[in-house]
Amino acid sequence: MIRHDVALALLGLGAAAVLLGCFALVALPGPFVRLHATALASSLGLPLLALAVAVDTGPGRGAVKLLLIGALVAVSGPVTTMAIGKALREQRPPHRPAAREAARREPSGRGTAGRTGRPGGES
């Protein structure tokens, strides 16, 4: 009976983590911020669900297989998130704030170092 209660608690926590990740995926702006939501579901939600089913199954080969699946997902989730983030970063053009662009258009000598490394380019 206690094992069943523990399994229900783990199932509730895992389902809550997955649902929170789903709602955050819809609500958060931008692809990089949305990656945090997918990381929550894959690194916490699914391993908790696998642990809940393993606890409810009881000792045996089935529980070991479920624990291995949960561990594999917990380890591979962050790696997948980083790979997606890297692909997104390479796909997007570099971000340059307007102040940097304005500073590039100004004549040299204003706050920039010359060839000697001194302000204003003095020799």
Secondary structure, DSSP 8 states (H G I E B T S, - for coil): -HHHHHHHHHHHHHHHHHHHHHHHHHHS-SHHHHHHHHHHIIIIIHHHHHHHHHHHH-SSHHHHHHHHHHHHHHHHHHHHHHHHHHHHHHHS-----HHHHHHHHS-TTSS-B-TTSSBTT--
